Amino acid sequence: IIHYVRERFGVPDNVKLTVAPFQNSEYNDFYQTTIYVQNGNQKKSQHALITKDLHYLVIGDVLVLSPTVQRNLAANASATDQKIVDYVRTKFHVPQAVKLTVGSIQNSGYSGFYQATIYGQEGEKKSTTRAFITKDGRYTVIGAVFNLNADPKKQIEGTINLNNQPSVGPAGAPVTIVEYADLE
């Protein structure tokens, strides 16, 4: 976990990272832990869950959708969507004036999870949030899922989208340099 966090988030070696021992969590398929980050006198902590197969790190909120395995999520889609909407509205104090809907459940980049988008709309204001649903239909994660078995540097590179961006030089060049800048 420490190696993954350092690589994925660019945490330098002079920042101390520690991970508390895993403990059983209230969610049967997950362990819980805390990741501590200490940079000089600043110390921060982040609660996290780890799937019991040790493949995924979960940072965010978890909703229990069902106490048992759900074989056909599509058959219960409206009930699942309503549970997610009710949870988000309660957990994050979303007013009734905000219309919340859940998009279709799709495959995600993580073999143990599906994903869906939660849409919020109040007048002209719109927002979206990703949610991950375990393939057995038992849990929804509103937050982030990280594959601990993947190369974190390749994951970061995979998020860079160069389509329709200004560029210089040939598209098939052996080296690509991406500059992040603003006019200020």
DRENBAMI-993248 format. One record per residue (C-alpha): residue in three letters; z, y, x; residue number from 1. Coordinates in steps of 0.25 Angstrom, whole numbers. Layout:
// residues N
{residu=ALA Z=Z Y=Y X=X num=NUM}
...
This chain:
// residues 184
{residu=ILE Z=0 Y=0 X=0 num=1}
{residu=ILE Z=3 Y=10 X=11 num=2}
{residu=HIS Z=-10 Y=7 X=18 num=3}
{residu=TYR Z=-17 Y=9 X=5 num=4}
{residu=VAL Z=-11 Y=22 X=1 num=5}
{residu=ARG Z=-13 Y=27 X=15 num=6}
{residu=GLU Z=-27 Y=24 X=15 num=7}
{residu=ARG Z=-30 Y=27 X=1 num=8}
{residu=PHE Z=-23 Y=41 X=0 num=9}
{residu=GLY Z=-25 Y=45 X=15 num=10}
{residu=VAL Z=-10 Y=45 X=18 num=11}
{residu=PRO Z=-8 Y=48 X=33 num=12}
{residu=ASP Z=0 Y=39 X=42 num=13}
{residu=ASN Z=11 Y=50 X=44 num=14}
{residu=VAL Z=14 Y=49 X=29 num=15}
{residu=LYS Z=24 Y=38 X=27 num=16}
{residu=LEU Z=21 Y=28 X=15 num=17}
{residu=THR Z=30 Y=17 X=10 num=18}
{residu=VAL Z=29 Y=8 X=-2 num=19}
{residu=ALA Z=42 Y=3 X=-9 num=20}
{residu=PRO Z=43 Y=-12 X=-11 num=21}
{residu=PHE Z=36 Y=-17 X=-23 num=22}
{residu=GLN Z=44 Y=-20 X=-35 num=23}
{residu=ASN Z=41 Y=-26 X=-49 num=24}
{residu=SER Z=37 Y=-15 X=-58 num=25}
{residu=GLU Z=38 Y=-14 X=-73 num=26}
{residu=TYR Z=23 Y=-19 X=-74 num=27}
{residu=ASN Z=22 Y=-34 X=-71 num=28}
{residu=ASP Z=9 Y=-33 X=-63 num=29}
{residu=PHE Z=14 Y=-22 X=-54 num=30}
{residu=TYR Z=24 Y=-20 X=-43 num=31}
{residu=GLN Z=29 Y=-6 X=-41 num=32}
{residu=THR Z=32 Y=2 X=-28 num=33}
{residu=THR Z=33 Y=16 X=-23 num=34}
{residu=ILE Z=24 Y=22 X=-12 num=35}
{residu=TYR Z=32 Y=32 X=-4 num=36}
{residu=VAL Z=24 Y=43 X=4 num=37}
{residu=GLN Z=32 Y=51 X=14 num=38}
{residu=ASN Z=26 Y=63 X=22 num=39}
{residu=GLY Z=36 Y=70 X=30 num=40}
{residu=ASN Z=47 Y=74 X=20 num=41}
{residu=GLN Z=38 Y=72 X=8 num=42}
{residu=LYS Z=40 Y=59 X=1 num=43}
{residu=LYS Z=33 Y=55 X=-11 num=44}
{residu=SER Z=33 Y=42 X=-19 num=45}
{residu=GLN Z=23 Y=35 X=-28 num=46}
{residu=HIS Z=26 Y=23 X=-37 num=47}
{residu=ALA Z=15 Y=13 X=-38 num=48}
{residu=LEU Z=12 Y=-1 X=-43 num=49}
{residu=ILE Z=6 Y=-12 X=-36 num=50}
{residu=THR Z=-1 Y=-24 X=-43 num=51}
{residu=LYS Z=6 Y=-37 X=-41 num=52}
{residu=ASP Z=-6 Y=-42 X=-34 num=53}
{residu=LEU Z=-5 Y=-30 X=-24 num=54}
{residu=HIS Z=-19 Y=-26 X=-26 num=55}
{residu=TYR Z=-17 Y=-12 X=-34 num=56}
{residu=LEU Z=-8 Y=0 X=-32 num=57}
{residu=VAL Z=-6 Y=7 X=-45 num=58}
{residu=ILE Z=-1 Y=22 X=-45 num=59}
{residu=GLY Z=1 Y=27 X=-59 num=60}
{residu=ASP Z=6 Y=24 X=-73 num=61}
{residu=VAL Z=5 Y=10 X=-79 num=62}
{residu=LEU Z=5 Y=6 X=-93 num=63}
{residu=VAL Z=7 Y=-8 X=-98 num=64}
{residu=LEU Z=-4 Y=-10 X=-108 num=65}
{residu=SER Z=0 Y=-25 X=-111 num=66}
{residu=PRO Z=11 Y=-34 X=-107 num=67}
{residu=THR Z=1 Y=-45 X=-107 num=68}
{residu=VAL Z=-13 Y=-47 X=-101 num=69}
{residu=GLN Z=-24 Y=-42 X=-110 num=70}
{residu=ARG Z=-37 Y=-50 X=-109 num=71}
{residu=ASN Z=-46 Y=-41 X=-116 num=72}
{residu=LEU Z=-43 Y=-26 X=-114 num=73}
{residu=ALA Z=-55 Y=-22 X=-122 num=74}
{residu=ALA Z=-49 Y=-28 X=-134 num=75}
{residu=ASN Z=-37 Y=-20 X=-134 num=76}
{residu=ALA Z=-44 Y=-7 X=-128 num=77}
{residu=SER Z=-39 Y=3 X=-139 num=78}
{residu=ALA Z=-25 Y=-2 X=-138 num=79}
{residu=THR Z=-25 Y=-1 X=-123 num=80}
{residu=ASP Z=-31 Y=13 X=-124 num=81}
{residu=GLN Z=-21 Y=17 X=-133 num=82}
{residu=LYS Z=-9 Y=12 X=-125 num=83}
{residu=ILE Z=-15 Y=19 X=-113 num=84}
{residu=VAL Z=-17 Y=32 X=-121 num=85}
{residu=ASP Z=-3 Y=31 X=-126 num=86}
{residu=TYR Z=3 Y=29 X=-112 num=87}
{residu=VAL Z=-4 Y=40 X=-106 num=88}
{residu=ARG Z=0 Y=50 X=-117 num=89}
{residu=THR Z=14 Y=46 X=-116 num=90}
{residu=LYS Z=15 Y=44 X=-100 num=91}
{residu=PHE Z=8 Y=57 X=-97 num=92}
{residu=HIS Z=12 Y=66 X=-109 num=93}
{residu=VAL Z=-2 Y=68 X=-114 num=94}
{residu=PRO Z=-2 Y=76 X=-127 num=95}
{residu=GLN Z=-8 Y=71 X=-140 num=96}
{residu=ALA Z=-18 Y=82 X=-139 num=97}
{residu=VAL Z=-25 Y=75 X=-127 num=98}
{residu=LYS Z=-34 Y=64 X=-132 num=99}
{residu=LEU Z=-32 Y=51 X=-123 num=100}
{residu=THR Z=-42 Y=40 X=-123 num=101}
{residu=VAL Z=-45 Y=28 X=-113 num=102}
{residu=GLY Z=-59 Y=25 X=-109 num=103}
{residu=SER Z=-64 Y=11 X=-108 num=104}
{residu=ILE Z=-58 Y=1 X=-99 num=105}
{residu=GLN Z=-67 Y=-2 X=-87 num=106}
{residu=ASN Z=-66 Y=-10 X=-74 num=107}
{residu=SER Z=-60 Y=-2 X=-62 num=108}
{residu=GLY Z=-61 Y=-3 X=-47 num=109}
{residu=TYR Z=-48 Y=-12 X=-47 num=110}
{residu=SER Z=-50 Y=-27 X=-51 num=111}
{residu=GLY Z=-36 Y=-27 X=-58 num=112}
{residu=PHE Z=-39 Y=-15 X=-67 num=113}
{residu=TYR Z=-48 Y=-9 X=-77 num=114}
{residu=GLN Z=-49 Y=6 X=-79 num=115}
{residu=ALA Z=-50 Y=16 X=-90 num=116}
{residu=THR Z=-50 Y=31 X=-91 num=117}
{residu=ILE Z=-40 Y=38 X=-99 num=118}
{residu=TYR Z=-46 Y=51 X=-105 num=119}
{residu=GLY Z=-39 Y=63 X=-110 num=120}
{residu=GLN Z=-44 Y=75 X=-118 num=121}
{residu=GLU Z=-38 Y=87 X=-123 num=122}
{residu=GLY Z=-48 Y=97 X=-128 num=123}
{residu=GLU Z=-58 Y=99 X=-117 num=124}
{residu=LYS Z=-49 Y=94 X=-106 num=125}
{residu=LYS Z=-52 Y=80 X=-102 num=126}
{residu=SER Z=-45 Y=70 X=-92 num=127}
{residu=THR Z=-46 Y=56 X=-87 num=128}
{residu=THR Z=-37 Y=46 X=-81 num=129}
{residu=ARG Z=-40 Y=32 X=-76 num=130}
{residu=ALA Z=-32 Y=20 X=-80 num=131}
{residu=PHE Z=-32 Y=6 X=-75 num=132}
{residu=ILE Z=-29 Y=-6 X=-84 num=133}
{residu=THR Z=-25 Y=-19 X=-77 num=134}
{residu=LYS Z=-36 Y=-30 X=-80 num=135}
{residu=ASP Z=-25 Y=-38 X=-88 num=136}
{residu=GLY Z=-23 Y=-26 X=-97 num=137}
{residu=ARG Z=-9 Y=-25 X=-95 num=138}
{residu=TYR Z=-7 Y=-11 X=-88 num=139}
{residu=THR Z=-14 Y=2 X=-87 num=140}
{residu=VAL Z=-12 Y=11 X=-74 num=141}
{residu=ILE Z=-14 Y=26 X=-76 num=142}
{residu=GLY Z=-15 Y=30 X=-62 num=143}
{residu=ALA Z=-21 Y=24 X=-50 num=144}
{residu=VAL Z=-24 Y=10 X=-45 num=145}
{residu=PHE Z=-27 Y=7 X=-30 num=146}
{residu=ASN Z=-33 Y=-6 X=-25 num=147}
{residu=LEU Z=-24 Y=-10 X=-13 num=148}
{residu=ASN Z=-34 Y=-20 X=-8 num=149}
{residu=ALA Z=-45 Y=-10 X=-7 num=150}
{residu=ASP Z=-48 Y=-1 X=5 num=151}
{residu=PRO Z=-43 Y=12 X=1 num=152}
{residu=LYS Z=-53 Y=20 X=10 num=153}
{residu=LYS Z=-64 Y=13 X=3 num=154}
{residu=GLN Z=-58 Y=16 X=-11 num=155}
{residu=ILE Z=-57 Y=31 X=-7 num=156}
{residu=GLU Z=-72 Y=31 X=-2 num=157}
{residu=GLY Z=-76 Y=24 X=-16 num=158}
{residu=THR Z=-71 Y=37 X=-23 num=159}
{residu=ILE Z=-80 Y=46 X=-16 num=160}
{residu=ASN Z=-92 Y=49 X=-25 num=161}
{residu=LEU Z=-103 Y=56 X=-18 num=162}
{residu=ASN Z=-113 Y=56 X=-30 num=163}
{residu=ASN Z=-118 Y=70 X=-34 num=164}
{residu=GLN Z=-110 Y=77 X=-22 num=165}
{residu=PRO Z=-117 Y=86 X=-12 num=166}
{residu=SER Z=-120 Y=79 X=1 num=167}
{residu=VAL Z=-128 Y=81 X=14 num=168}
{residu=GLY Z=-135 Y=70 X=21 num=169}
{residu=PRO Z=-141 Y=57 X=17 num=170}
{residu=ALA Z=-135 Y=49 X=6 num=171}
{residu=GLY Z=-135 Y=36 X=14 num=172}
{residu=ALA Z=-128 Y=42 X=26 num=173}
{residu=PRO Z=-119 Y=32 X=34 num=174}
{residu=VAL Z=-108 Y=42 X=33 num=175}
{residu=THR Z=-103 Y=51 X=21 num=176}
{residu=ILE Z=-93 Y=62 X=23 num=177}
{residu=VAL Z=-87 Y=67 X=10 num=178}
{residu=GLU Z=-81 Y=81 X=10 num=179}
{residu=TYR Z=-71 Y=86 X=0 num=180}
{residu=ALA Z=-70 Y=101 X=-1 num=181}
{residu=ASP Z=-70 Y=113 X=-10 num=182}
{residu=LEU Z=-75 Y=127 X=-9 num=183}
{residu=GLU Z=-62 Y=133 X=-6 num=184}
